[in-house]
């Protein structure tokens, strides 16, 4: 299965998970069976509020799960409508996040845990456990 994770740099499994899905500079696609990963540039990084187009970045990909530090309601709704499960992770690296996913330790995103704002820096942290912290 392919997992799609917004990251702040391209360091493979050591990449830091972005604190917000839509404004991450890059996405990492990880094939969980083999552990192989590749990076996709987020060409929609500087979108206006409500203008995140997550499915555009995933075009042609077979994605089953998205994991992010935080995600807006619009992107969450679009992903869920496409049958993609979305999880929230406050962990630092992709590797730590995937280990938590395999252990069943990540919380699935819901409208209550989505971000209702935009414009935060993508430092890899900044969202409180399970949401935006605001």
Secondary structure, DSSP 8 states (H G I E B T S, - for coil): -EEEEEESS--GGG-BB-SSSTT-SEEEEEETTT--EEEEE-TTTT--TT---HHHHTTT--EEEEEES--BHHHHHHHHHTT-EEEE---SBHHHHHHHHHTT-SEE--GGGSBS------SS----TTS---
